[in-house]
């Protein structure tokens, strides 16, 4: 079995844009969140975590398809 590493068709900035557009509809103000974008085997993981760890709640978490840019899953913490 041969494994090849290829670049995703959807780059990190596009995955972030897709997630951000959805998150802004629900959360409106995203400034309290630190955003991380990581490519894993199942796609782009875009996570919004509160900057202030003393605050309760959390932000949205997305799995974005690295080929199409579609949202495969999302979870909102509030």
Secondary structure by P-SEA (a helix, b strand, c coil): cbbbbbcccccaaaaaaaaaaaaaaaccccccbbbbbbbccccbbbbbbbccccccbbbbbbbbcccccccccccccc
